[in-house]
Amino acid sequence: MKPYPNPTFAPEQTLDPADWNAFRAQAHRLLDAAVDRMERYREGPVWTALPQALQADYQAPLPSMGIGPEATQAHMEALLPYGVGNTHPRFFGWVHGSGTPCNLMADITAAAINANLGGRDHGAMYVEKQVVNWCRELFQFPATSSGLIVSGTSIATVIALKAARDRCFDFGSRKAGLQNTARGRLVGYTSEQTHSCVARAFDILGLGTEALRKIAVNGRFEIDTEALKAAIAQDRAANLTPFLIVGTAGAVNVGAIDDLETLADIAQAEQLWLHIDGAFGALGVLSERLRPRLTGLQRADSIAFDFHKWLHVNYDAGFILMRSEESHRRAFSERPEYLKGASRGLAAGNPWPVEYGPELSRGFRALKVWAQLAEHGTAKLGALITQNCEQAAYLAELVNACPQMTLVAPVAMNICCFRYQIEGQDAKTTDVLNDEIVVQLQTQGIAAPSTTLVNGRNAIRVNITNHRTTRADLELLVREVHRIGQELLNTGLAPEKWNF
């Protein structure tokens, strides 16, 4: 055979390092820096704003010439102390998981494999299938159910509600759309306490947020099931088409759990799809303390939840579990010729995950979920959920013992909401005071709770989804809230004097 002609080409390039030994040493240095950061999460402030000098580093123009590996790594190391703070034991804001060292190893492994989990037959796919099977087992769903790892509950909700919507039209709406359908206007129901991602899903799916009925709650902030039944009857009388009930397992404001069994009964009687927003609360089934209050979960048509909250998986990792694999697949499956499957070879492994959601390009999130469950097991993870609930109850006791603090909602799970107030102080001034107490806790690096509205008034909201939190952290929090509150009152509530 004659040799190929040898025209003059420019030297071929690659993005791999020229010196793998130098890269290995560099990688070890960064790993050491990352592990040092993890080992010392408790030390230092909970949150520190990114300094102006480092902010300036990220306002540079697009580089045409690279700065090289050493300078790039120096930038990454410099970022390590400036996260949102959720890895610290006194991060109490919103509902953020705290991560684990185990997941650092999983992310390194996943990055080295660099797999696309949209489909095909390769090792990463078997890991995700294992996680799906474990979720079926966890929530007692049938073998005919299906699931998909996604970025979080927001996209999981869109996936579930699309399946619910499409089923109403026998999936013909996938081609015909929602114009001039015989079913008329669809409406769904949820509580006033449900996360905003549900209304956003109605918007994204073309239903409009006005089609989501927000039902009043009772004194425990759970959906009023009698009001729900009345709303469904009223909409049917108006020739509207109810199609969905969204229950909440862990309302984001106060942690309330709806009466899921009653919601399942109503959904069954009315022939409606029952979706559960279980972003953090659904995994309470691992806890002996919470499991009895979550028995209705196994009756749902779909459950959306996050591994990166109470399972402490590194961001991001959510999940949608759907009772009917057929409805799930029919809502999304589309296999053009370039995604044709096969019974053998790399194009095997059917059906593919792309048939259960909108993404073809999907990262290997499954590995860190699998690693967390494999290393620690459900018993320990469940015990940590119980521990957080007990800590929230303990915080409520500390609040009740302080004359200047008042609980504003029952502690249903792991969230405690309270106000710092002085007798005789008007409600608006108390609102301002509580907002500023939280800002001072954050900027002084002491703790990072958030604020919320409970019955129309500002409250300090302490969420505990952190395996590093101790009762001593909560005792310190209460002491510091009282100290800062007194210092603010001593200034006469003059905001210009609050920068202390």
Steps between C-alpha positions, in 0.01 A plus 500: 500500500633840410560740788263795544622820340677727744384857437624770730256544787527718806590296810187340647400620846316363803359628829678227698802607707842479342636363826270255676727476804481876549122484463481217755695708754282801430183292542625363833557854625146603410357183656690573820367854503143374448529239776653760734198717434263211576684404818471856631140578402416590861779755522464861399191696397195324359488736204746756368434723202742459211760780539506777243846394381373151418181637344722697265662174386163397356435823315781457249435490123481171315857365470638416159811349657475270801658584834630145546430227756682648800326837484164332432541276804598797715165660414314183597683466832426864580125431464491223761415721803223692324209261456142571604583346840282189489793275591534677838301355794332836569363550150125508564375692197262357244522121454854419391672170562850503644687254277746225597863409430371181339348710225829670424632158399186427298527828312865437419411155366205631299716777351764247394237283325321804353195297401184626331204337674253578223515140387701212351654199670789587731596462864354826630154395377498202733577723795201722421273198454610381845406837652160489327437152641604615848252790478222262399581291806527801728153632414336158446421571135420212264740343252301674225610843630782708356740769611758747383783687671475871423652826624236555768135507598423796273568305179360181657172686552488609136553140390227365728245766414563459127419131531187585698394759243570280199310207649188720507517521122602138447840648404357651181593845630866422428425564132178703507597725790244649739308705243127436469497174693177332595605479864487875549713680754698281737529597867708361784513538877763550764537679833599858569822363651616306193833594341487747212643239260148359459361829368808535280431155355144609411650799321763295315243241391268761349226456762547842656551566869135602540407138433667401828258535790680581825292352779499645852682323780404410855672606822776245437561649153365184332261517205134528603359186341137612535581825320676292234192286437284810478734660246497189280117491507480870416734462202311201364176700525669775297584245223870506578709182504679415826796274426753525783551529875844595630562402860795619704730287711698772674375851421799724441389772744428297812548134408133401511390164357159486334257220587625281216263210564197729474641662188543153349138419585379822334716443192369144467137607539535788253727306260776760523877461480662529844846655495703547817751782538737324736809709426650436843220339701441190289829348615355513849383146423852400611427636849314302763369833631350620170406182316153462658405847374601421141300184437305660215811533287473147362156586358623796294519503121829688519747622761764769449785529748865596538796287601701820553290603797443246778713229344796744497602413144713773342315737268316434285292182511121473498259224402160441345327173583190413298254221565420436134806437285270503198367850572850621578649369176204603281536858625862528381613218272626618163769297323612652169715296263828618649388362840390165364538222755642153454495167678880474505795736511522853635152597379338230718376554856147602400290683601732798545464772765439760227158334459398611851596867501597797284878457516718292270821638650507385862794482739590205721312625809403144587847408627503741793148390598599135480821567696315679780249217542762229459750646748264609775183290458141604559507433876768761569359751253158458657642544850655831391161617373352411838787682670424820308132481598594453864736796475221720360278397791786585738536842340127557558557427870785753510280760329213438742739545791603849381253778591598703193434219250172353378430196282277595207428152360501142628822307444377228265838361397832680482398865464454740789357849438502763772505875562712714726272760651467730797172550684318807375696520175286545189496220241664703221796595718533136605507400132791739436679378813480135400620569147803681635579233759529248216721732294728555800524126568604449139743790462666430835552140387321355804218311328295517181127466561253652256179699540149422388144622544276311740145631522617815327780587743878460472652206682846357551498165324741228611515195277719209611599263220860461611674194638764724662261707714503442877282621787790724602465681166133568578581625849755739350242616244245592767760685706616697197147585386435643846831690508454654157136580573598689813779686321263606224242619750766697683573693179140610485436302181693753292607304188799727436646382830454128435836433335672372815 
